[in-house]
Amino acid sequence: MPPINVPPTRSNLLRMKQELQFAREGYDILDKKREVLTTELIHLAHDAEVLQQQVWKLLAAAYRALEKAELTMGQERVEWAALAVNKTVEVQIKCRGVMGVPIPIIEAHGEPPKMPYSLGDTMATLDEASAAFREVLNRIPELSELVTSVWRLARELRKTQRRVNALQYIFIPDYEATVAFIESALEEREREETFRLKRLKTKVARPTIGPPTREYEQPYRDISGGKKSPVYRDIGGGKSPIYRDISGGGPRSGEFG
């Protein structure tokens, strides 16, 4: 039995061939998409890893500067200075497509914050901590863009890989086996029909039995030694009976002299 249960007809054969061609074209498209996604994912993953290491280093340096500021100024004064700073960064998010996958583009805009305190109220360690966190804040949108892109591409790549495997190992082999089964069944049916037609032609061409034939009866002699004329004998089942002269007289009815 074929993997796809369909009657072996020519219409189903054409339909299975069309679906097989469609599955092969879909496999080619998805395979190319998989290659593009893989290339883009490797590129973005490398950039994200490099940028993440840089951000971690900047963030570690910023926290060290913050600890120094707290040691020199005290935690309360540092918190007061931090709360006095207004919003400094504006973020805009756009999208671009990579093989149908929406990839975010994050843009950050802003000016350095205006310090609401005088230089005499703070120390240089606070300015160092502020500059370090400012650098981290400028890098985070770019890192978020790369990480989000990597996650989306990886998810789409897994979906594409499952579809490619399904087409390659399930659908295409099933369609090929079904097409082969229908073609074999149709060929077998055609051979049987050809053989039946040949037998029918042979029966039609066979000669028919003609009308009954006649043959001569061998001449015979009577008891006086005289030779009688030959007579016809009907071997085909004729209606007229044949009379034989047993008295030695002249010809009788049904006898030909």
Stockholm file with secondary structure:
# STOCKHOLM 1.0

chainA/1-257         MPPINVPPTRSNLLRMKQELQFAREGYDILDKKREVLTTELIHLAHDAEVLQQQVWKLLAAAYRALEKAELTMGQERVEWAALAVNKTVEVQIKCRGVMGVPIPIIEAHGEPPKMPYSLGDTMATLDEASAAFREVLNRIPELSELVTSVWRLARELRKTQRRVNALQYIFIPDYEATVAFIESALEEREREETFRLKRLKTKVARPTIGPPTREYEQPYRDISGGKKSPVYRDIGGGKSPIYRDISGGGPRSGEFG
#=GR chainA/1-257 SS CCSSCCCCCHHHHHHHHHHHHHHHHHHHHHHHHHHHHHHHHHHHHHHHHHHHHHHHHHHHHHHHHHHHHHHHHCHHHHHHHHHTCCCCCEEEEEEEEETTEEEEEEEEECCCCCCSSCTTTSCHHHHHHHHHHHHHHHHHHHHHHHHHHHHHHHHHHHHHHHHHHHIIIIIHHHHHHHHHHHHHHHHHHHHHHHHHHHHHHHHHHSCCCCSCCEEECCCCBCTTCCBCCCCEEECSCCSSCCCCCCSSCSCCTTCCC
#=GC SS_cons         CCSSCCCCCHHHHHHHHHHHHHHHHHHHHHHHHHHHHHHHHHHHHHHHHHHHHHHHHHHHHHHHHHHHHHHHHCHHHHHHHHHTCCCCCEEEEEEEEETTEEEEEEEEECCCCCCSSCTTTSCHHHHHHHHHHHHHHHHHHHHHHHHHHHHHHHHHHHHHHHHHHHIIIIIHHHHHHHHHHHHHHHHHHHHHHHHHHHHHHHHHHSCCCCSCCEEECCCCBCTTCCBCCCCEEECSCCSSCCCCCCSSCSCCTTCCC
//
